[in-house]
Amino acid sequence: FSVPCSAILSSYLLGERLNLLGKLGCLLSLVGSTVMVIHAPEDEEVTTLEEMTSKLKEPGFLAYAAILLALCFLLIFCLAPRYGQSNILIYLTICSVIGAFSVSSVKGLGIAIKGFFAGQPVLQHPLTWILVITLVASITTQINYLNKSLDIFNTSLVFPIYYVLFTTIVITTSIILFKEWVTMTVVDIIGTVCGFLTIILGVFLLHAFKDMDVSLGNLPQVLQNEQPAPVTRDDKNILIEVDNSSIAPEDKPKVFMLCT
């Protein structure tokens, strides 16, 4: 609901434009999200911090996390100071990449909280505090760069793009960390991809035509073909027509040449 809620609230509270295509984009985002939820795979059962530790230590996830960290440092220290004020994707990509660590930390802390109420010594486990520090650092970074993006760019433009980038990173992280792709059938894979593409289409409609004045009232006028603009001809073309015609029409300008 982040895409339609941000678009609708920014329209009413901030006075930003939400035309007919924008409303259709919000509807498509909801439809795509529903399709993704229907075909989403079940998480691999992880009930203890020891199992979570073994998941985090797998070479595939370690390589993926190293790539994300390198990309994040590149964006923060190299690209953000130069292009962050003009390119909306810089700050939002930082938030999305960091979101992979925040979601993984929330998953692990959820397991730790269940173990705490079950009487397990989770406070003595080092992974618990590692996850807490990672979650605090990632959420702080996300809020910082998201607020920077909101200060510069349109609110109804920030949240949908952030939603698409964040969802892409989170889905990829879940697939690599919990191996959700193992339990997915071909139908579920196609449904998940189609749902995500529907969301992207909705976000595109929401922002590509946000400056157009399109509503149900003026839709017939917008769809009508525009009248062709009159062709303006310069004096050279008029002179050629006058020279080629035996009798110049009265409405055409006459050119007189003075020779000395």
C-alpha positions in Angstrom: 0.0 0.0 0.0 3.0 2.3 0.1 2.7 3.4 -3.6 -1.0 4.4 -3.6 -1.0 5.7 -0.1 2.0 8.0 -0.7 0.5 9.2 -4.0 -3.0 9.9 -2.6 -1.7 11.5 0.6 0.8 13.7 -1.3 -2.1 14.7 -3.6 -4.3 15.9 -0.7 -1.8 17.1 1.8 1.0 18.5 -0.4 -1.1 19.6 -3.3 0.7 17.4 -5.8 -1.1 16.3 -9.0 -2.7 12.9 -9.3 -4.5 12.5 -12.6 -6.5 9.6 -14.1 -3.3 7.8 -15.3 -1.9 8.2 -11.8 -4.9 6.6 -10.2 -4.7 3.8 -12.7 -1.1 3.3 -11.8 -2.0 3.0 -8.1 -4.6 0.4 -9.0 -2.1 -1.6 -11.1 0.4 -1.5 -8.2 -2.2 -3.0 -5.9 -3.1 -5.7 -8.5 0.6 -6.6 -9.0 1.2 -6.8 -5.3 -1.8 -9.1 -4.9 -0.5 -11.4 -7.6 2.9 -11.5 -6.1 1.5 -12.4 -2.6 -0.6 -15.2 -4.1 2.4 -16.8 -5.9 5.0 -16.0 -3.2 6.9 -19.0 -1.9 7.0 -20.0 1.7 10.1 -19.2 3.7 12.5 -22.0 4.5 11.9 -22.9 8.1 14.5 -21.3 10.4 13.7 -21.5 14.1 17.0 -21.0 15.9 19.9 -18.5 15.8 22.2 -21.4 15.0 20.3 -22.1 11.8 20.3 -18.4 11.0 24.0 -18.2 11.6 24.6 -21.1 9.2 22.5 -19.3 6.6 24.4 -16.1 6.9 27.8 -18.0 6.6 27.0 -19.6 3.3 29.4 -18.5 0.5 26.6 -17.4 -1.8 25.2 -15.0 0.7 28.6 -13.7 1.8 29.5 -12.9 -1.8 26.1 -11.2 -2.3 26.5 -9.2 0.9 30.0 -8.1 -0.1 28.8 -6.9 -3.5 26.0 -4.9 -1.9 28.4 -3.3 0.6 30.8 -2.4 -2.2 28.0 -0.9 -4.2 26.7 1.0 -1.2 30.1 2.5 -0.4 30.6 3.5 -4.0 27.2 5.3 -4.0 27.7 7.0 -0.7 31.3 8.3 -1.1 31.7 8.7 -4.8 28.4 9.2 -6.6 26.1 10.8 -4.0 28.3 14.0 -3.5 28.4 14.5 -7.3 25.0 13.4 -8.6 22.8 13.0 -5.6 21.2 16.5 -5.9 20.2 15.9 -9.6 19.6 12.1 -10.0 16.8 10.6 -7.9 18.2 7.1 -8.3 21.4 7.7 -6.3 19.8 8.2 -2.8 17.0 5.7 -3.4 19.4 3.0 -4.5 21.4 3.5 -1.3 18.2 3.1 0.7 17.2 0.0 -1.3 20.7 -1.7 -1.0 20.8 -1.0 2.8 17.2 -2.5 3.0 18.6 -5.9 2.2 20.5 -5.9 5.5 17.6 -4.4 7.5 15.2 -7.1 6.3 17.7 -9.9 7.1 18.3 -8.4 10.5 14.5 -8.2 11.2 14.2 -11.8 10.2 17.0 -12.9 12.6 15.7 -10.7 15.5 12.3 -12.2 15.1 13.8 -15.6 15.7 15.7 -14.2 18.7 12.6 -12.8 20.2 10.7 -16.1 19.9 13.7 -17.9 21.5 13.8 -15.3 24.3 10.1 -16.0 25.3 10.8 -19.7 24.9 13.5 -19.5 27.6 16.5 -19.8 25.3 19.7 -17.9 26.1 19.5 -15.6 23.1 21.1 -12.6 24.9 24.3 -14.5 25.2 24.4 -15.3 21.5 26.7 -12.9 19.6 24.5 -13.0 16.5 21.7 -11.2 18.4 23.8 -8.1 19.1 25.3 -8.2 15.6 21.8 -8.1 14.2 20.7 -5.3 16.5 23.7 -3.2 15.5 23.1 -4.0 11.8 19.4 -3.1 12.0 20.1 0.2 13.8 22.8 1.2 11.3 20.8 0.2 8.2 17.6 1.9 9.4 19.4 5.1 10.3 21.1 5.2 6.9 17.8 4.5 5.1 16.0 7.3 6.9 18.8 9.7 6.3 19.0 9.3 2.5 15.3 8.9 2.1 14.7 12.3 3.8 17.4 13.8 1.6 15.6 12.5 -1.4 12.2 13.8 -0.2 13.8 17.3 0.4 14.8 17.5 -3.2 12.4 15.5 -5.3 8.6 15.1 -5.6 7.1 12.9 -2.9 4.8 11.0 -5.3 7.9 10.3 -7.4 10.2 9.1 -4.5 8.1 6.4 -2.9 7.1 4.4 -6.0 10.6 4.3 -7.3 11.9 3.4 -3.9 9.3 0.7 -3.6 10.3 -0.9 -6.9 14.1 -0.8 -6.0 13.5 -2.0 -2.4 11.2 -4.8 -3.5 13.7 -6.0 -6.1 16.6 -6.1 -3.6 14.5 -7.7 -0.9 13.2 -10.5 -3.2 16.8 -11.2 -4.4 18.1 -11.3 -0.8 15.3 -13.7 0.3 16.0 -16.0 -2.7 19.7 -16.1 -1.9 19.5 -16.3 1.9 16.5 -18.6 2.4 16.6 -20.4 -1.0 12.9 -19.7 -1.6 13.3 -20.5 -5.3 13.7 -24.2 -4.4 10.0 -24.6 -3.5 8.7 -22.5 -6.3 6.9 -24.1 -9.3 6.9 -22.7 -12.8 3.5 -21.2 -12.3 4.6 -19.4 -9.2 7.7 -18.1 -10.9 5.7 -16.8 -13.8 3.1 -15.3 -11.5 5.7 -13.6 -9.3 7.4 -12.1 -12.4 4.1 -10.9 -13.9 3.0 -9.4 -10.6 6.3 -7.5 -10.3 6.1 -6.3 -13.9 2.5 -5.1 -13.3 3.8 -3.1 -10.3 6.5 -1.5 -12.5 3.9 -0.7 -15.2 1.7 1.0 -12.5 4.7 3.0 -11.2 5.5 4.1 -14.8 1.9 5.3 -15.4 2.0 7.1 -12.1 5.0 9.2 -13.0 5.5 9.3 -16.7 2.3 11.2 -17.3 2.0 12.9 -13.9 2.2 16.4 -15.5 -0.7 15.7 -18.0 -4.1 17.1 -17.2 -6.1 13.9 -17.8 -9.4 13.1 -16.1 -12.7 11.5 -16.9 -14.2 14.9 -17.8 -11.6 15.9 -20.4 -10.6 12.5 -21.6 -12.5 12.8 -24.9 -10.8 16.1 -25.7 -7.4 14.6 -24.9 -7.9 11.6 -27.1 -9.0 13.8 -30.1 -6.5 14.2 -32.8 -4.9 17.7 -32.8 -5.4 19.8 -35.9 -2.3 20.0 -38.1 -0.4 23.1 -37.6 -0.3 25.5 -40.6 2.7 25.3 -42.7 4.8 28.5 -42.7 6.7 29.2 -45.8 9.5 31.7 -46.1 9.8 34.4 -48.8 12.0 32.2 -51.0 9.2 29.7 -51.5 6.7 32.4 -52.3 9.1 33.9 -54.9 9.6 30.6 -56.6 5.8 30.1 -56.9 5.4 33.6 -58.3 8.1 33.1 -60.9 6.7 29.7 -62.0 3.2 31.0 -62.5 2.2 32.9 -65.6 -0.1 35.2 -63.7 0.5 35.8 -60.0 -2.6 35.7 -57.8 -3.7 38.9 -56.3 -3.4 37.7 -52.8 0.4 36.8 -53.2 2.9 39.5 -52.4 4.6 41.2 -55.3 8.3 41.7 -55.3 9.9 44.7 -57.1 13.6 44.8 -57.9 15.5 48.0 -58.5 18.5 47.8 -60.7 21.1 50.7 -61.1 
